[in-house]
């Protein structure tokens, strides 16, 4: 989740804004950004939608054709 902070800042979103949309604490977002924990599948999808990327992009997963 090391891209999370970069993408959040690119979208000009604060920790508070992201936390409110996802229904989690700001501390949870900080821990995700630091790679200490990860969001569940539902929150990951919501987060990707909010940041205008796919969950794979958010996770840094590259799919090969």
Helices and strands as residue ranges (DSSP letters): H 4-10, H 15-22, H 26-34, H 41-50, H 55-59
